[in-house]
């Protein structure tokens, strides 16, 4: 699971960088649905970092608010999963 998350986050980070490069050079772009989709399948941290490092999609509300929202939901799901599968011992 950790390898998957590492790979998908690195991929998300570089997809934002590639799309920024393509935007600056008037080339074919990566679909916004693909950028959001990579965040949804676990790459939200990489997407958020890519937005910050590459200064890309930071003014688009669906990215500005959507990526952090997706990340918070994934963190909440991970915490819930850990708590439910490892209940505290009293």
HTML snippet that shows the backbone in 3Dmol.js (N, CA, C, O; Angstrom):
<script src="https://3Dmol.org/build/3Dmol-min.js"></script>
<div id="view" style="width:600px;height:400px;position:relative"></div>
<script>
const pdb = `
ATOM      1  N   UNK A   1       0.821  -1.194   0.000  1.00  0.00           N
ATOM      2  CA  UNK A   1       0.000   0.000   0.000  1.00  0.00           C
ATOM      3  C   UNK A   1       0.869   1.264   0.000  1.00  0.00           C
ATOM      4  O   UNK A   1       0.549   2.237  -0.683  1.00  0.00           O
ATOM      5  N   UNK A   2       1.941   1.248   0.748  1.00  0.00           N
ATOM      6  CA  UNK A   2       2.811   2.424   0.826  1.00  0.00           C
ATOM      7  C   UNK A   2       3.513   2.678  -0.511  1.00  0.00           C
ATOM      8  O   UNK A   2       3.704   3.825  -0.913  1.00  0.00           O
ATOM      9  N   UNK A   3       3.891   1.600  -1.187  1.00  0.00           N
ATOM     10  CA  UNK A   3       4.540   1.756  -2.500  1.00  0.00           C
ATOM     11  C   UNK A   3       3.544   2.354  -3.489  1.00  0.00           C
ATOM     12  O   UNK A   3       3.894   3.243  -4.265  1.00  0.00           O
ATOM     13  N   UNK A   4       2.304   1.867  -3.463  1.00  0.00           N
ATOM     14  CA  UNK A   4       1.265   2.406  -4.334  1.00  0.00           C
ATOM     15  C   UNK A   4       1.096   3.908  -4.103  1.00  0.00           C
ATOM     16  O   UNK A   4       1.091   4.690  -5.054  1.00  0.00           O
ATOM     17  N   UNK A   5       0.959   4.309  -2.832  1.00  0.00           N
ATOM     18  CA  UNK A   5       0.770   5.728  -2.519  1.00  0.00           C
ATOM     19  C   UNK A   5       1.967   6.562  -2.949  1.00  0.00           C
ATOM     20  O   UNK A   5       1.805   7.676  -3.448  1.00  0.00           O
ATOM     21  N   UNK A   6       3.153   6.033  -2.760  1.00  0.00           N
ATOM     22  CA  UNK A   6       4.353   6.768  -3.192  1.00  0.00           C
ATOM     23  C   UNK A   6       4.345   6.962  -4.708  1.00  0.00           C
ATOM     24  O   UNK A   6       4.610   8.060  -5.197  1.00  0.00           O
ATOM     25  N   UNK A   7       4.044   5.907  -5.442  1.00  0.00           N
ATOM     26  CA  UNK A   7       4.048   5.982  -6.908  1.00  0.00           C
ATOM     27  C   UNK A   7       2.972   6.934  -7.407  1.00  0.00           C
ATOM     28  O   UNK A   7       3.251   7.775  -8.262  1.00  0.00           O
ATOM     29  N   UNK A   8       1.744   6.825  -6.895  1.00  0.00           N
ATOM     30  CA  UNK A   8       0.650   7.661  -7.385  1.00  0.00           C
ATOM     31  C   UNK A   8       0.879   9.133  -7.026  1.00  0.00           C
ATOM     32  O   UNK A   8       0.477  10.016  -7.784  1.00  0.00           O
ATOM     33  N   UNK A   9       1.511   9.408  -5.898  1.00  0.00           N
ATOM     34  CA  UNK A   9       1.794  10.794  -5.523  1.00  0.00           C
ATOM     35  C   UNK A   9       2.922  11.395  -6.354  1.00  0.00           C
ATOM     36  O   UNK A   9       2.858  12.565  -6.731  1.00  0.00           O
ATOM     37  N   UNK A  10       3.937  10.616  -6.637  1.00  0.00           N
ATOM     38  CA  UNK A  10       5.005  11.094  -7.524  1.00  0.00           C
ATOM     39  C   UNK A  10       4.435  11.342  -8.913  1.00  0.00           C
ATOM     40  O   UNK A  10       4.763  12.344  -9.548  1.00  0.00           O
ATOM     41  N   UNK A  11       3.584  10.439  -9.391  1.00  0.00           N
ATOM     42  CA  UNK A  11       2.947  10.605 -10.692  1.00  0.00           C
ATOM     43  C   UNK A  11       2.101  11.884 -10.723  1.00  0.00           C
ATOM     44  O   UNK A  11       2.177  12.653 -11.681  1.00  0.00           O
ATOM     45  N   UNK A  12       1.303  12.111  -9.688  1.00  0.00           N
ATOM     46  CA  UNK A  12       0.467  13.313  -9.620  1.00  0.00           C
ATOM     47  C   UNK A  12       1.333  14.572  -9.650  1.00  0.00           C
ATOM     48  O   UNK A  12       1.033  15.522 -10.373  1.00  0.00           O
ATOM     49  N   UNK A  13       2.394  14.571  -8.870  1.00  0.00           N
ATOM     50  CA  UNK A  13       3.302  15.724  -8.823  1.00  0.00           C
ATOM     51  C   UNK A  13       3.829  16.047 -10.216  1.00  0.00           C
ATOM     52  O   UNK A  13       3.794  17.199 -10.647  1.00  0.00           O
ATOM     53  N   UNK A  14       4.315  15.033 -10.912  1.00  0.00           N
ATOM     54  CA  UNK A  14       4.894  15.272 -12.234  1.00  0.00           C
ATOM     55  C   UNK A  14       3.840  15.569 -13.301  1.00  0.00           C
ATOM     56  O   UNK A  14       4.128  16.288 -14.258  1.00  0.00           O
ATOM     57  N   UNK A  15       2.632  15.036 -13.158  1.00  0.00           N
ATOM     58  CA  UNK A  15       1.574  15.375 -14.110  1.00  0.00           C
ATOM     59  C   UNK A  15       1.251  16.863 -14.063  1.00  0.00           C
ATOM     60  O   UNK A  15       1.011  17.482 -15.100  1.00  0.00           O
ATOM     61  N   UNK A  16       1.245  17.439 -12.861  1.00  0.00           N
ATOM     62  CA  UNK A  16       1.009  18.877 -12.743  1.00  0.00           C
ATOM     63  C   UNK A  16       2.155  19.656 -13.372  1.00  0.00           C
ATOM     64  O   UNK A  16       1.924  20.676 -14.023  1.00  0.00           O
ATOM     65  N   UNK A  17       3.371  19.195 -13.189  1.00  0.00           N
ATOM     66  CA  UNK A  17       4.514  19.857 -13.808  1.00  0.00           C
ATOM     67  C   UNK A  17       4.492  19.757 -15.320  1.00  0.00           C
ATOM     68  O   UNK A  17       4.787  20.729 -16.015  1.00  0.00           O
ATOM     69  N   UNK A  18       4.147  18.594 -15.829  1.00  0.00           N
ATOM     70  CA  UNK A  18       4.069  18.391 -17.280  1.00  0.00           C
ATOM     71  C   UNK A  18       2.977  19.268 -17.873  1.00  0.00           C
ATOM     72  O   UNK A  18       3.169  19.885 -18.921  1.00  0.00           O
ATOM     73  N   UNK A  19       1.821  19.323 -17.197  1.00  0.00           N
ATOM     74  CA  UNK A  19       0.723  20.139 -17.716  1.00  0.00           C
ATOM     75  C   UNK A  19       1.090  21.626 -17.694  1.00  0.00           C
ATOM     76  O   UNK A  19       0.711  22.367 -18.601  1.00  0.00           O
ATOM     77  N   UNK A  20       1.809  22.056 -16.688  1.00  0.00           N
ATOM     78  CA  UNK A  20       2.266  23.449 -16.645  1.00  0.00           C
ATOM     79  C   UNK A  20       3.202  23.737 -17.812  1.00  0.00           C
ATOM     80  O   UNK A  20       3.078  24.771 -18.469  1.00  0.00           O
ATOM     81  N   UNK A  21       4.127  22.837 -18.068  1.00  0.00           N
ATOM     82  CA  UNK A  21       5.054  22.996 -19.189  1.00  0.00           C
ATOM     83  C   UNK A  21       4.280  23.096 -20.509  1.00  0.00           C
ATOM     84  O   UNK A  21       4.554  23.960 -21.342  1.00  0.00           O
ATOM     85  N   UNK A  22       3.312  22.198 -20.677  1.00  0.00           N
ATOM     86  CA  UNK A  22       2.532  22.194 -21.906  1.00  0.00           C
ATOM     87  C   UNK A  22       1.700  23.467 -22.043  1.00  0.00           C
ATOM     88  O   UNK A  22       1.515  23.972 -23.150  1.00  0.00           O
ATOM     89  N   UNK A  23       1.206  23.977 -20.944  1.00  0.00           N
ATOM     90  CA  UNK A  23       0.422  25.216 -20.979  1.00  0.00           C
ATOM     91  C   UNK A  23       1.293  26.385 -21.425  1.00  0.00           C
ATOM     92  O   UNK A  23       0.855  27.222 -22.215  1.00  0.00           O
ATOM     93  N   UNK A  24       2.513  26.443 -20.925  1.00  0.00           N
ATOM     94  CA  UNK A  24       3.417  27.547 -21.268  1.00  0.00           C
ATOM     95  C   UNK A  24       3.902  27.464 -22.711  1.00  0.00           C
ATOM     96  O   UNK A  24       4.258  28.481 -23.306  1.00  0.00           O
ATOM     97  N   UNK A  25       3.917  26.253 -23.278  1.00  0.00           N
ATOM     98  CA  UNK A  25       4.430  26.058 -24.632  1.00  0.00           C
ATOM     99  C   UNK A  25       3.320  25.787 -25.651  1.00  0.00           C
ATOM    100  O   UNK A  25       3.575  25.301 -26.753  1.00  0.00           O
ATOM    101  N   UNK A  26       2.074  26.114 -25.257  1.00  0.00           N
ATOM    102  CA  UNK A  26       0.927  25.997 -26.156  1.00  0.00           C
ATOM    103  C   UNK A  26       0.850  24.622 -26.826  1.00  0.00           C
ATOM    104  O   UNK A  26       0.740  24.511 -28.047  1.00  0.00           O
ATOM    105  N   UNK A  27       0.912  23.584 -25.993  1.00  0.00           N
ATOM    106  CA  UNK A  27       0.841  22.218 -26.486  1.00  0.00           C
ATOM    107  C   UNK A  27      -0.396  21.525 -25.932  1.00  0.00           C
ATOM    108  O   UNK A  27      -1.114  22.067 -25.092  1.00  0.00           O
ATOM    109  N   UNK A  28      -0.626  20.308 -26.428  1.00  0.00           N
ATOM    110  CA  UNK A  28      -1.729  19.489 -25.957  1.00  0.00           C
ATOM    111  C   UNK A  28      -1.649  19.361 -24.436  1.00  0.00           C
ATOM    112  O   UNK A  28      -0.575  19.119 -23.884  1.00  0.00           O
ATOM    113  N   UNK A  29      -2.793  19.524 -23.761  1.00  0.00           N
ATOM    114  CA  UNK A  29      -2.822  19.549 -22.300  1.00  0.00           C
ATOM    115  C   UNK A  29      -3.366  18.256 -21.704  1.00  0.00           C
ATOM    116  O   UNK A  29      -4.058  17.486 -22.370  1.00  0.00           O
ATOM    117  N   UNK A  30      -3.044  18.042 -20.461  1.00  0.00           N
ATOM    118  CA  UNK A  30      -3.612  16.928 -19.696  1.00  0.00           C
ATOM    119  C   UNK A  30      -5.000  17.367 -19.234  1.00  0.00           C
ATOM    120  O   UNK A  30      -5.163  18.486 -18.746  1.00  0.00           O
ATOM    121  N   UNK A  31      -5.990  16.505 -19.381  1.00  0.00           N
ATOM    122  CA  UNK A  31      -7.361  16.849 -19.011  1.00  0.00           C
ATOM    123  C   UNK A  31      -7.451  17.126 -17.507  1.00  0.00           C
ATOM    124  O   UNK A  31      -6.791  16.477 -16.695  1.00  0.00           O
ATOM    125  N   UNK A  32      -8.285  18.106 -17.164  1.00  0.00           N
ATOM    126  CA  UNK A  32      -8.497  18.421 -15.754  1.00  0.00           C
ATOM    127  C   UNK A  32      -9.060  17.215 -15.008  1.00  0.00           C
ATOM    128  O   UNK A  32      -8.730  16.993 -13.843  1.00  0.00           O
ATOM    129  N   UNK A  33      -9.908  16.439 -15.678  1.00  0.00           N
ATOM    130  CA  UNK A  33     -10.469  15.236 -15.055  1.00  0.00           C
ATOM    131  C   UNK A  33      -9.370  14.244 -14.688  1.00  0.00           C
ATOM    132  O   UNK A  33      -9.479  13.541 -13.683  1.00  0.00           O
ATOM    133  N   UNK A  34      -8.322  14.184 -15.487  1.00  0.00           N
ATOM    134  CA  UNK A  34      -7.196  13.297 -15.190  1.00  0.00           C
ATOM    135  C   UNK A  34      -6.438  13.797 -13.963  1.00  0.00           C
ATOM    136  O   UNK A  34      -6.045  13.004 -13.106  1.00  0.00           O
ATOM    137  N   UNK A  35      -6.234  15.100 -13.879  1.00  0.00           N
ATOM    138  CA  UNK A  35      -5.516  15.670 -12.738  1.00  0.00           C
ATOM    139  C   UNK A  35      -6.305  15.476 -11.440  1.00  0.00           C
ATOM    140  O   UNK A  35      -5.729  15.148 -10.403  1.00  0.00           O
ATOM    141  N   UNK A  36      -7.617  15.680 -11.502  1.00  0.00           N
ATOM    142  CA  UNK A  36      -8.464  15.453 -10.325  1.00  0.00           C
ATOM    143  C   UNK A  36      -8.510  13.958 -10.020  1.00  0.00           C
ATOM    144  O   UNK A  36      -8.447  13.554  -8.859  1.00  0.00           O
ATOM    145  N   UNK A  37      -8.619  13.147 -11.058  1.00  0.00           N
ATOM    146  CA  UNK A  37      -8.708  11.698 -10.878  1.00  0.00           C
ATOM    147  C   UNK A  37      -7.498  11.103 -10.191  1.00  0.00           C
ATOM    148  O   UNK A  37      -7.636  10.215  -9.350  1.00  0.00           O
ATOM    149  N   UNK A  38      -6.314  11.582 -10.538  1.00  0.00           N
ATOM    150  CA  UNK A  38      -5.097  11.062  -9.900  1.00  0.00           C
ATOM    151  C   UNK A  38      -5.084  11.413  -8.413  1.00  0.00           C
ATOM    152  O   UNK A  38      -4.567  10.657  -7.591  1.00  0.00           O
ATOM    153  N   UNK A  39      -5.660  12.571  -8.080  1.00  0.00           N
ATOM    154  CA  UNK A  39      -5.772  12.946  -6.662  1.00  0.00           C
ATOM    155  C   UNK A  39      -6.755  12.031  -5.941  1.00  0.00           C
ATOM    156  O   UNK A  39      -6.504  11.605  -4.814  1.00  0.00           O
ATOM    157  N   UNK A  40      -7.866  11.733  -6.591  1.00  0.00           N
ATOM    158  CA  UNK A  40      -8.904  10.897  -5.979  1.00  0.00           C
ATOM    159  C   UNK A  40      -8.401   9.487  -5.696  1.00  0.00           C
ATOM    160  O   UNK A  40      -8.772   8.897  -4.682  1.00  0.00           O
ATOM    161  N   UNK A  41      -7.567   8.938  -6.569  1.00  0.00           N
ATOM    162  CA  UNK A  41      -7.105   7.552  -6.359  1.00  0.00           C
ATOM    163  C   UNK A  41      -5.911   7.459  -5.416  1.00  0.00           C
ATOM    164  O   UNK A  41      -5.264   6.415  -5.332  1.00  0.00           O
ATOM    165  N   UNK A  42      -5.616   8.546  -4.709  1.00  0.00           N
ATOM    166  CA  UNK A  42      -4.576   8.496  -3.679  1.00  0.00           C
ATOM    167  C   UNK A  42      -3.447   9.484  -3.860  1.00  0.00           C
ATOM    168  O   UNK A  42      -2.550   9.550  -3.020  1.00  0.00           O
ATOM    169  N   UNK A  43      -3.466  10.255  -4.936  1.00  0.00           N
ATOM    170  CA  UNK A  43      -2.365  11.178  -5.207  1.00  0.00           C
ATOM    171  C   UNK A  43      -2.619  12.611  -4.802  1.00  0.00           C
ATOM    172  O   UNK A  43      -2.038  13.531  -5.378  1.00  0.00           O
ATOM    173  N   UNK A  44      -3.479  12.817  -3.819  1.00  0.00           N
ATOM    174  CA  UNK A  44      -3.845  14.179  -3.443  1.00  0.00           C
ATOM    175  C   UNK A  44      -2.662  14.976  -2.888  1.00  0.00           C
ATOM    176  O   UNK A  44      -2.543  16.169  -3.166  1.00  0.00           O
ATOM    177  N   UNK A  45      -1.805  14.348  -2.125  1.00  0.00           N
ATOM    178  CA  UNK A  45      -0.646  15.063  -1.574  1.00  0.00           C
ATOM    179  C   UNK A  45       0.317  15.464  -2.693  1.00  0.00           C
ATOM    180  O   UNK A  45       0.834  16.581  -2.694  1.00  0.00           O
ATOM    181  N   UNK A  46       0.554  14.580  -3.623  1.00  0.00           N
ATOM    182  CA  UNK A  46       1.413  14.896  -4.759  1.00  0.00           C
ATOM    183  C   UNK A  46       0.805  15.969  -5.648  1.00  0.00           C
ATOM    184  O   UNK A  46       1.516  16.830  -6.166  1.00  0.00           O
ATOM    185  N   UNK A  47      -0.522  15.916  -5.826  1.00  0.00           N
ATOM    186  CA  UNK A  47      -1.213  16.933  -6.625  1.00  0.00           C
ATOM    187  C   UNK A  47      -1.099  18.290  -5.948  1.00  0.00           C
ATOM    188  O   UNK A  47      -0.794  19.289  -6.600  1.00  0.00           O
ATOM    189  N   UNK A  48      -1.342  18.328  -4.648  1.00  0.00           N
ATOM    190  CA  UNK A  48      -1.254  19.588  -3.908  1.00  0.00           C
ATOM    191  C   UNK A  48       0.170  20.148  -3.964  1.00  0.00           C
ATOM    192  O   UNK A  48       0.365  21.343  -4.186  1.00  0.00           O
ATOM    193  N   UNK A  49       1.146  19.286  -3.764  1.00  0.00           N
ATOM    194  CA  UNK A  49       2.538  19.733  -3.829  1.00  0.00           C
ATOM    195  C   UNK A  49       2.889  20.200  -5.243  1.00  0.00           C
ATOM    196  O   UNK A  49       3.595  21.195  -5.408  1.00  0.00           O
ATOM    197  N   UNK A  50       2.408  19.497  -6.247  1.00  0.00           N
ATOM    198  CA  UNK A  50       2.630  19.903  -7.632  1.00  0.00           C
ATOM    199  C   UNK A  50       2.024  21.261  -7.929  1.00  0.00           C
ATOM    200  O   UNK A  50       2.621  22.071  -8.636  1.00  0.00           O
ATOM    201  N   UNK A  51       0.835  21.512  -7.388  1.00  0.00           N
ATOM    202  CA  UNK A  51       0.213  22.825  -7.563  1.00  0.00           C
ATOM    203  C   UNK A  51       1.092  23.921  -6.983  1.00  0.00           C
ATOM    204  O   UNK A  51       1.255  24.983  -7.583  1.00  0.00           O
ATOM    205  N   UNK A  52       1.650  23.659  -5.824  1.00  0.00           N
ATOM    206  CA  UNK A  52       2.470  24.664  -5.132  1.00  0.00           C
ATOM    207  C   UNK A  52       3.829  24.853  -5.814  1.00  0.00           C
ATOM    208  O   UNK A  52       4.255  25.985  -6.040  1.00  0.00           O
ATOM    209  N   UNK A  53       4.495  23.774  -6.134  1.00  0.00           N
ATOM    210  CA  UNK A  53       5.835  23.861  -6.722  1.00  0.00           C
ATOM    211  C   UNK A  53       5.781  24.451  -8.126  1.00  0.00           C
ATOM    212  O   UNK A  53       6.577  25.328  -8.462  1.00  0.00           O
ATOM    213  N   UNK A  54       4.854  23.978  -8.943  1.00  0.00           N
ATOM    214  CA  UNK A  54       4.777  24.412 -10.338  1.00  0.00           C
ATOM    215  C   UNK A  54       3.901  25.655 -10.510  1.00  0.00           C
ATOM    216  O   UNK A  54       3.824  26.207 -11.608  1.00  0.00           O
ATOM    217  N   UNK A  55       3.239  26.102  -9.433  1.00  0.00           N
ATOM    218  CA  UNK A  55       2.319  27.253  -9.508  1.00  0.00           C
ATOM    219  C   UNK A  55       1.300  27.031 -10.613  1.00  0.00           C
ATOM    220  O   UNK A  55       1.105  27.875 -11.488  1.00  0.00           O
ATOM    221  N   UNK A  56       0.656  25.873 -10.548  1.00  0.00           N
ATOM    222  CA  UNK A  56      -0.261  25.475 -11.611  1.00  0.00           C
ATOM    223  C   UNK A  56      -1.629  25.148 -11.040  1.00  0.00           C
ATOM    224  O   UNK A  56      -1.746  24.424 -10.051  1.00  0.00           O
ATOM    225  N   UNK A  57      -2.655  25.685 -11.668  1.00  0.00           N
ATOM    226  CA  UNK A  57      -4.057  25.461 -11.304  1.00  0.00           C
ATOM    227  C   UNK A  57      -4.402  26.037  -9.930  1.00  0.00           C
ATOM    228  O   UNK A  57      -5.402  25.638  -9.334  1.00  0.00           O
ATOM    229  N   UNK A  58      -3.611  26.948  -9.426  1.00  0.00           N
ATOM    230  CA  UNK A  58      -3.832  27.485  -8.084  1.00  0.00           C
ATOM    231  C   UNK A  58      -4.983  28.482  -8.032  1.00  0.00           C
ATOM    232  O   UNK A  58      -5.479  28.780  -6.946  1.00  0.00           O
ATOM    233  N   UNK A  59      -5.417  29.002  -9.167  1.00  0.00           N
ATOM    234  CA  UNK A  59      -6.524  29.952  -9.194  1.00  0.00           C
ATOM    235  C   UNK A  59      -7.848  29.319  -9.613  1.00  0.00           C
ATOM    236  O   UNK A  59      -8.886  29.982  -9.602  1.00  0.00           O
ATOM    237  N   UNK A  60      -7.816  28.060  -9.976  1.00  0.00           N
ATOM    238  CA  UNK A  60      -9.042  27.347 -10.360  1.00  0.00           C
ATOM    239  C   UNK A  60      -9.674  26.786  -9.092  1.00  0.00           C
ATOM    240  O   UNK A  60      -9.053  25.986  -8.392  1.00  0.00           O
ATOM    241  N   UNK A  61     -10.905  27.198  -8.792  1.00  0.00           N
ATOM    242  CA  UNK A  61     -11.548  26.800  -7.540  1.00  0.00           C
ATOM    243  C   UNK A  61     -11.648  25.290  -7.358  1.00  0.00           C
ATOM    244  O   UNK A  61     -11.507  24.792  -6.241  1.00  0.00           O
ATOM    245  N   UNK A  62     -11.892  24.554  -8.448  1.00  0.00           N
ATOM    246  CA  UNK A  62     -12.013  23.100  -8.279  1.00  0.00           C
ATOM    247  C   UNK A  62     -10.693  22.479  -7.853  1.00  0.00           C
ATOM    248  O   UNK A  62     -10.690  21.403  -7.255  1.00  0.00           O
ATOM    249  N   UNK A  63      -9.588  23.119  -8.141  1.00  0.00           N
ATOM    250  CA  UNK A  63      -8.287  22.643  -7.686  1.00  0.00           C
ATOM    251  C   UNK A  63      -7.901  23.308  -6.369  1.00  0.00           C
ATOM    252  O   UNK A  63      -7.431  22.644  -5.445  1.00  0.00           O
ATOM    253  N   UNK A  64      -8.098  24.603  -6.291  1.00  0.00           N
ATOM    254  CA  UNK A  64      -7.731  25.386  -5.099  1.00  0.00           C
ATOM    255  C   UNK A  64      -8.400  24.826  -3.840  1.00  0.00           C
ATOM    256  O   UNK A  64      -7.775  24.731  -2.784  1.00  0.00           O
ATOM    257  N   UNK A  65      -9.673  24.459  -3.968  1.00  0.00           N
ATOM    258  CA  UNK A  65     -10.415  23.923  -2.820  1.00  0.00           C
ATOM    259  C   UNK A  65     -10.619  22.413  -2.923  1.00  0.00           C
ATOM    260  O   UNK A  65     -10.704  21.726  -1.905  1.00  0.00           O
ATOM    261  N   UNK A  66     -10.698  21.899  -4.142  1.00  0.00           N
ATOM    262  CA  UNK A  66     -10.985  20.482  -4.332  1.00  0.00           C
ATOM    263  C   UNK A  66      -9.862  19.564  -3.906  1.00  0.00           C
ATOM    264  O   UNK A  66     -10.106  18.557  -3.242  1.00  0.00           O
ATOM    265  N   UNK A  67      -8.626  19.892  -4.277  1.00  0.00           N
ATOM    266  CA  UNK A  67      -7.489  19.024  -3.925  1.00  0.00           C
ATOM    267  C   UNK A  67      -7.299  18.954  -2.404  1.00  0.00           C
ATOM    268  O   UNK A  67      -7.149  17.855  -1.871  1.00  0.00           O
ATOM    269  N   UNK A  68      -7.300  20.092  -1.683  1.00  0.00           N
ATOM    270  CA  UNK A  68      -7.203  19.988  -0.218  1.00  0.00           C
ATOM    271  C   UNK A  68      -8.378  19.227   0.398  1.00  0.00           C
ATOM    272  O   UNK A  68      -8.196  18.495   1.370  1.00  0.00           O
ATOM    273  N   UNK A  69      -9.582  19.393  -0.159  1.00  0.00           N
ATOM    274  CA  UNK A  69     -10.744  18.656   0.343  1.00  0.00           C
ATOM    275  C   UNK A  69     -10.556  17.155   0.156  1.00  0.00           C
ATOM    276  O   UNK A  69     -10.810  16.371   1.070  1.00  0.00           O
ATOM    277  N   UNK A  70     -10.113  16.764  -1.024  1.00  0.00           N
ATOM    278  CA  UNK A  70      -9.859  15.340  -1.289  1.00  0.00           C
ATOM    279  C   UNK A  70      -8.812  14.807  -0.314  1.00  0.00           C
ATOM    280  O   UNK A  70      -8.959  13.710   0.224  1.00  0.00           O
ATOM    281  N   UNK A  71      -7.757  15.587  -0.090  1.00  0.00           N
ATOM    282  CA  UNK A  71      -6.694  15.162   0.828  1.00  0.00           C
ATOM    283  C   UNK A  71      -7.243  14.991   2.251  1.00  0.00           C
ATOM    284  O   UNK A  71      -6.926  14.010   2.923  1.00  0.00           O
ATOM    285  N   UNK A  72      -8.058  15.936   2.706  1.00  0.00           N
ATOM    286  CA  UNK A  72      -8.642  15.822   4.047  1.00  0.00           C
ATOM    287  C   UNK A  72      -9.544  14.594   4.163  1.00  0.00           C
ATOM    288  O   UNK A  72      -9.533  13.910   5.186  1.00  0.00           O
ATOM    289  N   UNK A  73     -10.316  14.316   3.128  1.00  0.00           N
ATOM    290  CA  UNK A  73     -11.190  13.138   3.148  1.00  0.00           C
ATOM    291  C   UNK A  73     -10.365  11.844   3.178  1.00  0.00           C
ATOM    292  O   UNK A  73     -10.737  10.881   3.847  1.00  0.00           O
ATOM    293  N   UNK A  74      -9.251  11.831   2.453  1.00  0.00           N
ATOM    294  CA  UNK A  74      -8.398  10.642   2.448  1.00  0.00           C
ATOM    295  C   UNK A  74      -7.716  10.456   3.803  1.00  0.00           C
ATOM    296  O   UNK A  74      -7.564   9.328   4.272  1.00  0.00           O
ATOM    297  N   UNK A  75      -7.311  11.547   4.425  1.00  0.00           N
ATOM    298  CA  UNK A  75      -6.711  11.461   5.763  1.00  0.00           C
ATOM    299  C   UNK A  75      -7.750  10.956   6.754  1.00  0.00           C
ATOM    300  O   UNK A  75      -7.459  10.088   7.577  1.00  0.00           O
ATOM    301  N   UNK A  76      -8.962  11.502   6.677  1.00  0.00           N
ATOM    302  CA  UNK A  76     -10.041  11.060   7.573  1.00  0.00           C
ATOM    303  C   UNK A  76     -10.351   9.579   7.367  1.00  0.00           C
ATOM    304  O   UNK A  76     -10.566   8.846   8.332  1.00  0.00           O
ATOM    305  N   UNK A  77     -10.374   9.143   6.117  1.00  0.00           N
ATOM    306  CA  UNK A  77     -10.635   7.725   5.827  1.00  0.00           C
ATOM    307  C   UNK A  77      -9.522   6.839   6.369  1.00  0.00           C
ATOM    308  O   UNK A  77      -9.787   5.762   6.902  1.00  0.00           O
ATOM    309  N   UNK A  78      -8.278   7.290   6.233  1.00  0.00           N
ATOM    310  CA  UNK A  78      -7.148   6.508   6.742  1.00  0.00           C
ATOM    311  C   UNK A  78      -7.203   6.402   8.267  1.00  0.00           C
ATOM    312  O   UNK A  78      -6.975   5.330   8.828  1.00  0.00           O
ATOM    313  N   UNK A  79      -7.502   7.506   8.926  1.00  0.00           N
ATOM    314  CA  UNK A  79      -7.601   7.490  10.393  1.00  0.00           C
ATOM    315  C   UNK A  79      -8.746   6.580  10.826  1.00  0.00           C
ATOM    316  O   UNK A  79      -8.596   5.792  11.760  1.00  0.00           O
ATOM    317  N   UNK A  80      -9.881   6.688  10.154  1.00  0.00           N
ATOM    318  CA  UNK A  80     -11.030   5.837  10.473  1.00  0.00           C
ATOM    319  C   UNK A  80     -10.674   4.368  10.281  1.00  0.00           C
ATOM    320  O   UNK A  80     -11.014   3.532  11.118  1.00  0.00           O
ATOM    321  N   UNK A  81      -9.995   4.053   9.191  1.00  0.00           N
ATOM    322  CA  UNK A  81      -9.591   2.674   8.931  1.00  0.00           C
ATOM    323  C   UNK A  81      -8.680   2.154  10.037  1.00  0.00           C
ATOM    324  O   UNK A  81      -8.877   1.044  10.531  1.00  0.00           O
ATOM    325  N   UNK A  82      -7.698   2.935  10.423  1.00  0.00           N
ATOM    326  CA  UNK A  82      -6.761   2.509  11.468  1.00  0.00           C
ATOM    327  C   UNK A  82      -7.487   2.310  12.800  1.00  0.00           C
ATOM    328  O   UNK A  82      -7.245   1.324  13.495  1.00  0.00           O
ATOM    329  N   UNK A  83      -8.364   3.229  13.154  1.00  0.00           N
ATOM    330  CA  UNK A  83      -9.095   3.122  14.418  1.00  0.00           C
ATOM    331  C   UNK A  83     -10.021   1.916  14.409  1.00  0.00           C
ATOM    332  O   UNK A  83     -10.129   1.203  15.406  1.00  0.00           O
ATOM    333  N   UNK A  84     -10.692   1.686  13.278  1.00  0.00           N
ATOM    334  CA  UNK A  84     -11.635   0.565  13.204  1.00  0.00           C
ATOM    335  C   UNK A  84     -10.934  -0.793  13.190  1.00  0.00           C
ATOM    336  O   UNK A  84     -11.473  -1.775  13.701  1.00  0.00           O
ATOM    337  N   UNK A  85      -9.748  -0.852  12.615  1.00  0.00           N
ATOM    338  CA  UNK A  85      -9.050  -2.144  12.532  1.00  0.00           C
ATOM    339  C   UNK A  85      -8.107  -2.374  13.711  1.00  0.00           C
ATOM    340  O   UNK A  85      -7.658  -3.497  13.939  1.00  0.00           O
ATOM    341  N   UNK A  86      -7.814  -1.332  14.444  1.00  0.00           N
ATOM    342  CA  UNK A  86      -6.936  -1.442  15.611  1.00  0.00           C
ATOM    343  C   UNK A  86      -7.574  -0.702  16.793  1.00  0.00           C
ATOM    344  O   UNK A  86      -7.104   0.368  17.179  1.00  0.00           O
ATOM    345  N   UNK A  87      -8.641  -1.267  17.367  1.00  0.00           N
ATOM    346  CA  UNK A  87      -9.295  -0.563  18.472  1.00  0.00           C
ATOM    347  C   UNK A  87      -8.339  -0.439  19.665  1.00  0.00           C
ATOM    348  O   UNK A  87      -7.484  -1.298  19.881  1.00  0.00           O
ATOM    349  N   UNK A  88      -8.497   0.638  20.430  1.00  0.00           N
ATOM    350  CA  UNK A  88      -7.608   0.828  21.590  1.00  0.00           C
ATOM    351  C   UNK A  88      -7.877  -0.250  22.656  1.00  0.00           C
ATOM    352  O   UNK A  88      -9.014  -0.674  22.866  1.00  0.00           O
ATOM    353  N   UNK A  89      -6.814  -0.666  23.307  1.00  0.00           N
ATOM    354  CA  UNK A  89      -6.925  -1.673  24.366  1.00  0.00           C
ATOM    355  C   UNK A  89      -7.059  -0.930  25.698  1.00  0.00           C
ATOM    356  O   UNK A  89      -6.324   0.015  25.986  1.00  0.00           O
ATOM    357  N   UNK A  90      -8.020  -1.390  26.493  1.00  0.00           N
ATOM    358  CA  UNK A  90      -8.246  -0.755  27.791  1.00  0.00           C
ATOM    359  C   UNK A  90      -7.718  -1.577  28.917  1.00  0.00           C
ATOM    360  O   UNK A  90      -7.830  -1.179  30.077  1.00  0.00           O
TER     361      UNK A  90
END
`;
const viewer = $3Dmol.createViewer("view");
viewer.addModel(pdb, "pdb");
viewer.setStyle({}, {cartoon: {color: "spectrum"}});
viewer.zoomTo();
viewer.render();
</script>
